[in-house]
């Protein structure tokens, strides 16, 4: 399957990546980018890997999420033969307010 990352998600990942480099260094940023790429590869092989996202249970489509690291998770849904990554959540933030941005 093909993975499509929405522009909003790309910007959130770039912002997080810049923050990590500024506060923790280049090696930490590279590790973060590697984690994102690894999760993307896992999803391509097994799109149903992530469980249903409970904060989006009432949405018109089945949103799934997968934890990238202990601070971030990717929210996605499967649209025919495309995995659409629709959001990138900071797990330290209030999940309900983040879920409202997806709906």
Secondary structure, 3 states (H helix, E strand, C coil): CEEEECHHHHHHHHHHHHHHHHHHCHHHHHHHHHHHHHHHHHHHHCCCCCEECHHHCCCCCCCEEEEEECCEEEEEEEECCEEEEEEEEECCCCHHHHHHHHC
